[in-house]
Amino acid sequence: MSDSPSLTPSPLLTLPGAVPAPDDSPDAGVAWHYGDPLREQRSAQTTAAVVDRSHRFVLSISGPERLTWLHTISSQHVADLPDRASAENLSLDVNGRIEHHFVLTDLDGVTWIDTEASYGPGLLGFLQKMVFWAKAEPKPAPDMAVLSLLGPDMRRPKLLAALGLSGLPDVYGAVPLDGGGFLRTMPWPDGDAWDLVVPRDRLTHWFTALTDAGAAPAGSWAFEALRVAALRPRIGIDTDERTIPHEVHWIGGVAEHGAVHLDKGCYRGQETVARVHNLGKPPRHLVLLHLDGSADTRPEPGDPVTADGRAVGHLGTVVDHHELGPIALALVKRTVPTDTALVVGGAAAAIDPDSVPSYDAVQPGRAAVDRLRGR
């Protein structure tokens, strides 16, 4: 755990207006906001904002077999990932339950991985344990850190110039940056999103260069609000020890912006993934809840979601959104009707119907069985 950057507060917390996230927050160590979190959200959604996410755990994998080896022990198809390309990926247990979620980028012979600070040491330990005779070397990279850029104005010439770029790559593409590190394009939280993975000693340089060029400083509150509204889960908060990928929108290869490729070779947990995809339906699904903001108590992650006094799920991230008000992600039983009156943490809650997946499509396995039976 000593390699986790979250143990050391970000140097950006010394900048004017920075309010640190609460000590018990998963974002402890970085700025929660800069005085006006709702305005920061609007900037991140409509103009441009830069968010300090330097508490994420970064590691690197070198060696000529790094991608083919990683391909065999994870859920994503990365064996032939091109240079300057990225992907989301999972490590599953033998029953297909999610153990780790991470983002990876391959650049100039090195695969860079970043994940949640609390999960980083465990992921690194797993990778190091699984190397065996492969020519791959996973190791911590505490000297690297993550910033996130949000908003459509990041494409404006002045901000591109601050990055030293003439344009931005396509989704999951990456480009190197002067002074080390790289920029990659992400599909979330709100469609206009990029990560900088840069040397930690240049965090202040990049943050200042971008804010001087017009990007608004925004805290983790803004990032989380947009992430929740976009139905993007966060491992350990919006998932539990039983979560499978189908429940939280992580099914699909790189092109589908998912973290599980359905047409790749064997990997741990594949049987569950294939069975649910071909023949079944997930027992739960991730939905967006609208919360009653007038309640006396504030729901918290982990609170049970109840209907008529019966537990039907549990709460994940809770956040105030600049347009939607208090919202949350929750894992609820798939059979709970969309219009069910819910209660969580003493507050009334309602499922956003647009967040409920459709299960109308005939699954591949069912279609094959029907053809055999002449239906």
C-alpha positions, 0 to 999 in steps of 0.5 A: 500500500505504500506505493499508493499516491493517495497517501500523499495529498496532491500538490494542487491542493495548495492552489487558491480556492481548493477545498479538499475532499472529506477524509473518509471520501474515496477522493481524499487527497484531491480537491473536492471543489473550488468554491462553487461545485455546481458552476464547476459542473456546468463548465465541465459540461458546456465549456472546459474544465480540468480535474485533479485525479492524481489519487489514482494508482498508476502502474506500468507493464514492460516486456515484449509479451505484455499484451498477449499475456494480459490478454489471457488473464483479463476480460478485454481483447488486447493481444493486438492492441495498436500502439497509442491505443487504450481500452477498459478492462476487468479482472474477474474471479472464477465465478465471473464476479468483478475483482478489478476495473482498470484503464490501460494505454499502450504507448511506445512499448509500455502498457500504462494502467490506472485504477482506483487508489484502494484497488491499485496494490491488489491489482499490482499484486495479482498481475505480478503473481500471474507473470510466471514465465511471460516476458512482462514486468508489471511494476508501480509507477508512483511518479505518474499521475492523472488529470482529467479534462472535460467539456467541448471547448477542449477542442479550441485552439488556445487549449490545444496549444496549451497541450502542445497538440494540433488536434485530439485523438479519437475515443481510446486513442492516445498521443504523447505529450512534451515532457513525458506522459500522454493524453488519451480520449475517453468516452465518459463521463459526458462524451467530451473527456480526456485523461492526461497521464503525466509525471507527478512533478509536472502536475502543477505545470499542466494544471496551470497551463490549462487554467491559464488557457481558459479551462475552469478548475473543477473538483472531484464533485463535478467529475462524479456528478457527470459520471453518475448522470452518464451511468458509469459505475465506480468499482467498490462504490457502485459494485459489490463482491457479487457484481458481474459485468452485465449488471453494470454496463461493462459488457462489450469490446473496445468499440462498444466502450465496454470492458468485456470482449465477447469474442475472445479466448479463454479467461477466468470467469468467461463461463459466467459471462458467456452463459448470461450473455447467451442464455440468461439475464443479469439478476440486478442492473445499475440504474439512476435514482432521483432522490428526494432532496427535502428529506431530513437524512442524506442517503449514503453509499451502501444503504439498502434500497427498499420497496414496501419495506423489502430490500431490493438493492443497494445504493452506490454513489450519491451526488448533487447534480447541477441540473438533476438535483440529488441523484445516485447510482444503485444496483437493484433487482432486475424484476423491480418495475420502473415505477416502483416507489423506493426508499433509501436512507429515509428518503424517497427515491424513483428510478429514472426510466431512461436508465433501465436497460432493455431486455427485449432482444433475443439472446444468441443462445436462445435463438440457437435453441429455438432454431434447433426446435424449429420455432 
